[in-house]
């Protein structure tokens, strides 16, 4: 923790921009649902001009209500989950002293520190604002620390990474993004149900029409319905598909920023790099199996793989550990020069 004092100048507007992107995506997706509803049922009952603007208007109102609910339901002060154990300053004095220094450099209060019963080594942060935030270390990470497989400096680097997320309001944006993802999944299910209902009515609707264009219209509407069903299935059935919205709101650059901030406030980039490699190795050895919606909150993606294909890169919630370590090594070289 020695070295030149580094005080983080957080971008107070960055988390607002990320949230705005998330909200805009929700509005667009709900408008899309309204468009589908108005188009399909408008064609079915031959009243598109009446249904289309009204259905989109209703879905716009629903999207605003959804956004309001997403903001309200993000817990202001997170409640400890059953099985969590709070670490006391009297038992871990040096660790809390290091956290006090990092908090001063991050211009935020020192968060409370907990241990979760998760068996794999990792950590994450909770809380809507820096004033009411917690850092949680997994039991697996604490076991590695107590057994000497992770050093004091490496553990401080991990804690600094999570405290950086708190300082940059990433915990708030992630909470909003997760709730917006659930709303997106629900809207896609609505699209799927509407499309399935419409499929059964295409023949009936086009059968009442006469002329050479009836067959073309039936084929066109059938293709639209099938496309909507496939789209809905991708979003509603697969969590990685639903997490696309999260990628817009919480990009992988936020993980890079937390790494950089932690490295600077501890003045020890290589300690964090070493800790990331050890956690990544533990994940590769089969310690963890976590769904994508929850993996985004951890320091390292628990579902990391040594061989990463195209779909892995699309659904990744974190940058690869190799890329993160390379950046930290470059930082260490720059700080030494």
N, C-alpha and C positions, 0 to 999 in steps of 0.2 A: 504493500500500500504506500510505499515511499515513492518519491519522485515529484515531478512538477504537478502542482495542483491543477486538476482539470475539472471545470465546472460545465455541466451540460446546459446548453441553451436549447431547450426543447422548442420545436415548432408547434405553437399552440393551435395553428390552423390545420395541420396535417391530419389529425384525427377527425376534424370536422369535414375535411374534404373526402376522406375515406368513407365516413358515414354517409355523406351526401351521395357518393357513388352507389353505395349499397341501397339507399332509399330510392334513388332514381331507377335502379334496376328493378326493384320491387314494383314501382309504379308502371314501368314498361311491361313487366310480365303480367300484371293484373289487367292492364289495358289490352294486352294480347288475348287474355282469356275472354274479356268482354267482346273483343272483335270476333273471336271464333264463335262465341255464343250467338251474337247478332247475325253473323254471316250464315251460319248453318241453319239456325231456326228461321231466319228471315227467308232463306231459300226454300225451306220446307213449307212454310205457311204463306209464301209469296208476299212478305211484308218487311223486306230488308230495310227500306228507307225509314221505317218506324222503329224497328228493333235495334238496329246497329248503333245509332248514337245514344240511345237510352241505356243499352247494355254496357257500353263503354263508360258512360257517365256513372252508372251504379258501381262498376268495378273500380273506377277512379276513387270514389268515396271509400270503398272497402279498402283500397290500398293505403289511403291516408290513415284509416283506423288501425290497419295492421302496423304501420310505421309507429304510430303512437303507442300501441301495445308493446312493440319491440323495445322501445325506449324505456317504458315504465317497468317492464318485467326484468330488465337487467338489474340484478341486486346491487343496491348502493353499498351496503356492508355485507359481504358474503358470510354466511353462517357456516361454521365448521361442520363438515360431514361426519356422520357417525364413524368412529374408528380413527379419526384424526387425533393427534397428540401434539399439544402446543409445547414448543421448546422454551425453556425459561432462561433468562439472561444469567441467572446465578449459576446455571449448569454449563452454559456455553458462552462464557464471558468474552473470549477472544473473537469468536464468530460475530457476536453482536457488536463488538467494538469496531470490527471491520465494516459491518453493515451501517453503523452510525456514520463512519467516514464517507461511505458511498452515498448515503442519503443526503449528507451535506453537499456533496458534489453534484448530486442530482436535484438539489433544491426541493426535497420532499421529506416527509416524516419517515422514520424507520418503520417498515411494515412488521406485522407480527409474523412469526415463523412457525410452521406446522409440519408434522410428518404424516403422510397418508399411508394406508396399508398396502399400496401397490407394490408388488414384488419386484418390478423391473426398475432399474436406476433411471430417474428422470426428475424433473421439477417443473413447476408452472406457477403462474401468478393469477390472482383473483381480485376483483374489486372494480367499481365503476370509476373511482378517482384515487389519486395518490394519497389522499388523506385517510382513506378507509380501505386499504388494500392489504392482502396477505400474500406471502410466498409459501408455497407448499413443496416440501421435498419428499420424494417417495421413500418408503422403507428400504427398497433396494439400493437407493443412492446412499442412504445413511449407513447401511451395512457395509458398503464398499468403503465409506469414509472411516468407520470404526475399525475395519479390518486392515486399514492402511493401503488399500488399493487406489484410493483417491486422496491426494494431499490436501492440506488446509488451503493452499493457494488455488488449487483446482476447484474446490467446493465454493470458495469465495467468488471465483470467476463465474460459476453457474448461477449463484445467487445474484451476482451483479447483472447477469443477462436478464433474469426475471425482473429485477428492480428497474432495469432499463425499459422493459415493456410497460411497466406501471407508469414510469415518468413520461413516456411518449403516448400514454392513453391507449396503447394497443389492447389492453384488457377490455376496455369499454367497446372498442370497435369490434373485437372478436365476439363479445357477447351479443352485440346488435346483429352482426353478420350471421351468427348461428341461428338466431331467431328468425331472421329474414330468410335463411335457407329453409327452415321449416315451413314458412309461409309460401315460399316458392314451390316446395314439394306439394303442398296442399292445392295450390293453384293448378299445378300440372295434373294432379289427379282429377280435378274438375274438368280440365280439358279432355282427359281420357274418357271420362264418363259421358261427356257431351258427344264426343266423337263416336263412341260405341252406340249411343242412342241414335245418332244421326245415320250411321251405317244401315241400320235396320229400316230407315225411312227413305233412303235414297230411291229405291225402286218404286215405292209407292208415289213419291213426289214426281219423279220423272215420267212415270207411267200415265199420269194425268195430262201430260203435255203432248202436243202433237207437232209434227214437223221434223225436218232432217236434223235439227240441232238438239233434239231430245237426247240422243245417244251420246253426243259430245258433252252435253251438260252433265249427264249421269257419270261419265267417266271422269270428268274434271272434279266433281264433288267427291267422288269415291277416292281419288288420289289425295285430295286435301284431307279427308277424314283419316286415311291411313297414315299420312305424314304426321298428323296431330297425335295419333295413337302411339306411334313410335317415339315421338318427342316426349310425350307424357311418360311412357315406360322408362325412358332413359333417366328422367329426372326423379320420378317417384319410386322406382325400384332400386336404383343404384345410388348409394350415398355419394360417391365421388361425382356423379353427375349433378346432384343437388348442390354440391359444394363449389360449383363453378362461381356462384355469386360471391362466395367467400374469397375466391381468388382475386376478384375485382377490389374488394374492400380491404383485405389484409394480404398484401402481396409478399412475395418472398424477400423483397427488399427490407421489410420490417424486421425480419430475422437478422439480416446483415447489419442493420442499424443497431439492433440490440447487442449483437456481437461486438461491433466497433465501440459502442458506448461502454460496455462492460470492460473491454480491454483498456480503454483510456482511464476509467475511474479507478481501476485496480493497478494500472501501469504495468500490466503483465499479460500481454496477448497470448503468450505461449502456454500459460496455465489454463486458460479457457480452451485453447486448441487441443491440449492434451486431454482435458476432461471430455470434450466432445467426442474425441476418438475412442475413449474408453467406454462411454455410454453407447456409442454407435456399435462398437464391438459386442457389447452385451446384448443389444437388440438383434444383431446378426446371429448370435448364439441361441436365439429363440426365447429370450426372456419375456417378450411382449407380444400381444395380439390385441390391437385396439382399433375400433372403427375410425374412419377418416374424420368424422365430425368431431371426435374427441381428441384425435391425434394432433390437431392444430394447436392445442394449448400447451403441449410439452416443449421442453427445450430442444430435444431431438425427436424426430418422428419415430415412434416406437415400432412402426412397420417398415423400417428401412430395409433395403435390399442391396446386395452387392452388385447384382446385375440389374440395371434399370432400363426397361424398354420404353417405347414411345408412350404407352398408356400410363406407365408409372410416372413419367415426367409430367403428364397432363394432370394427374390426380395427386401429385405431391403436395403436402401441406407445408413442407420446409425445403429450403435449398439442400443440395447434397452436402453431407459432412465434408467431403473432399474439397468442395468449393469454399466452404466456410473456413476450413483449416488453412487453405492457400491464402485467403485474404488476411487471416490473422497472422500468418507467417510474414506476409508482406508488411503488415503494420509493425511487427516486431523489428524487422530490418530497418524500416523508416525511423522508428523511435531510437534505435541504437546508433543510427548514422548522424 
